Amino acid sequence: MKLIRIYQCFCDETRLRIINLLIRGPLCVCHIQQIVGESQVNVSRHLSYLKDRGMVEARRHQNWMIYRLPEKRSVELESNLKCLQDCATTESVFKSDLSKLKKVLAAEGVREVLAQSCCRSNSCHSKRC
């Protein structure tokens, strides 16, 4: 993945928040919306932007549209994701998002659906597989 494409995706706070959540594993658009507190239209627009640039992959599972980071990642993307994780630990909005993520994942049935929609491969970066 070209570096300029990565930085184009990283230059928006909402997209950064979404990417930071997806580092932890796949999520449904409805959960992302709930965590970031944006409208479904706005979240879907950002996810579409990220998908068009190869930053996320999408898969339908029943009525859920599940998004995740690409299974195969370039060295540049992997390096920038690690940097985002390190830098996000000091920002309150990212801390708040991760706290909300824990609550979302604690809801009955959420982990199971996300695990069913995951790739289940050895190279999966999700801690839920």
C-alpha positions as CSV (number, residue, x, y, z in Angstrom):
1,M,0.0,0.0,0.0
2,K,1.3,3.4,-0.9
3,L,2.3,5.6,2.0
4,I,0.3,8.6,0.6
5,R,-2.9,6.5,0.6
6,I,-2.3,5.6,4.3
7,Y,-1.8,9.2,5.3
8,Q,-4.9,10.3,3.3
9,C,-6.9,7.9,5.4
10,F,-5.2,9.0,8.7
11,C,-5.8,12.7,8.2
12,D,-9.3,12.7,9.6
13,E,-10.1,12.2,13.3
14,T,-13.2,10.0,12.7
15,R,-11.3,7.7,10.4
16,L,-8.4,7.5,12.9
17,R,-10.9,6.5,15.6
18,I,-12.4,3.9,13.3
19,I,-9.0,2.5,12.4
20,N,-8.0,2.5,16.0
21,L,-11.0,0.4,16.9
22,L,-10.5,-2.0,14.0
23,I,-7.0,-2.7,15.2
24,R,-8.6,-4.6,18.0
25,G,-10.7,-6.7,15.6
26,P,-13.7,-6.7,13.3
27,L,-16.7,-4.6,14.1
28,C,-20.2,-4.0,12.7
29,V,-20.9,-0.6,11.4
30,C,-23.6,-0.2,14.0
31,H,-21.0,-0.8,16.8
32,I,-18.6,1.7,15.3
33,Q,-21.4,4.2,15.0
34,Q,-22.4,3.7,18.7
35,I,-18.8,4.1,19.9
36,V,-17.8,7.2,17.9
37,G,-21.2,8.8,18.3
38,E,-21.7,9.7,14.7
39,S,-24.6,9.2,12.4
40,Q,-24.8,5.9,10.4
41,V,-24.5,7.9,7.2
42,N,-21.3,9.6,8.4
43,V,-19.7,6.4,9.7
44,S,-20.7,4.6,6.5
45,R,-19.2,7.4,4.4
46,H,-15.9,7.1,6.3
47,L,-15.9,3.3,6.0
48,S,-16.5,3.6,2.3
49,Y,-13.6,6.0,2.0
50,L,-11.4,3.6,3.9
51,K,-12.6,0.6,1.9
52,D,-12.0,2.3,-1.5
53,R,-8.4,2.9,-0.5
54,G,-7.8,-0.6,0.7
55,M,-7.6,0.3,4.4
56,V,-10.6,-1.9,5.5
57,E,-12.4,-4.9,4.2
58,A,-16.1,-5.6,4.6
59,R,-18.2,-8.7,4.8
60,R,-21.9,-9.2,5.3
61,H,-23.0,-11.6,8.1
62,Q,-26.7,-11.9,8.3
63,N,-28.0,-8.4,8.8
64,W,-24.6,-7.1,9.9
65,M,-21.9,-5.4,7.8
66,I,-18.7,-6.3,9.5
67,Y,-15.5,-4.3,8.8
68,R,-12.0,-5.2,9.6
69,L,-8.4,-4.2,8.7
70,P,-7.0,-6.1,5.7
71,E,-5.6,-9.5,6.4
72,K,-2.6,-8.9,4.3
73,R,-0.9,-5.6,5.2
74,S,2.0,-3.8,3.8
75,V,5.0,-3.0,5.9
76,E,4.1,0.7,5.7
77,L,0.5,0.1,6.9
78,E,1.6,-2.2,9.7
79,S,4.2,0.4,10.9
80,N,1.6,3.2,10.9
81,L,-0.9,1.1,12.7
82,K,1.6,0.5,15.5
83,C,2.4,4.2,15.6
84,L,-1.3,5.0,15.9
85,Q,-1.7,2.5,18.8
86,D,1.2,4.1,20.6
87,C,0.0,7.7,20.1
88,A,-3.6,6.9,20.8
89,T,-2.8,6.0,24.4
90,T,-2.3,9.6,25.3
91,E,-5.5,11.0,23.7
92,S,-8.7,11.0,25.7
93,V,-11.0,10.4,22.8
94,F,-9.2,7.2,21.9
95,K,-9.3,6.0,25.5
96,S,-13.0,6.7,25.7
97,D,-13.5,4.8,22.4
98,L,-11.8,1.7,23.8
99,S,-13.8,1.9,27.0
100,K,-17.0,2.0,24.9
101,L,-15.7,-0.9,22.8
102,K,-15.4,-3.1,25.9
103,K,-19.0,-2.4,26.7
104,V,-20.2,-3.1,23.2
105,L,-18.3,-6.4,23.2
106,A,-19.7,-7.3,26.5
107,A,-23.3,-7.3,25.1
108,E,-24.8,-10.7,24.6
109,G,-24.0,-12.4,21.3
110,V,-21.8,-9.7,19.9
111,R,-18.5,-11.5,20.2
112,E,-20.0,-14.7,18.7
113,V,-21.3,-12.9,15.6
114,L,-18.0,-11.0,15.1
115,A,-16.0,-14.3,15.6
116,Q,-18.3,-16.1,13.0
117,S,-17.7,-13.3,10.5
118,C,-14.0,-13.3,11.0
119,C,-11.5,-15.0,8.7
120,R,-10.4,-17.6,11.2
121,S,-7.0,-17.9,9.6
122,N,-3.7,-18.2,11.3
123,S,-2.7,-14.7,10.1
124,C,-5.8,-13.0,11.6
125,H,-4.9,-10.1,13.8
126,S,-8.2,-10.3,15.7
127,K,-7.9,-11.4,19.3
128,R,-11.4,-12.8,19.0
129,C,-10.7,-15.6,16.5
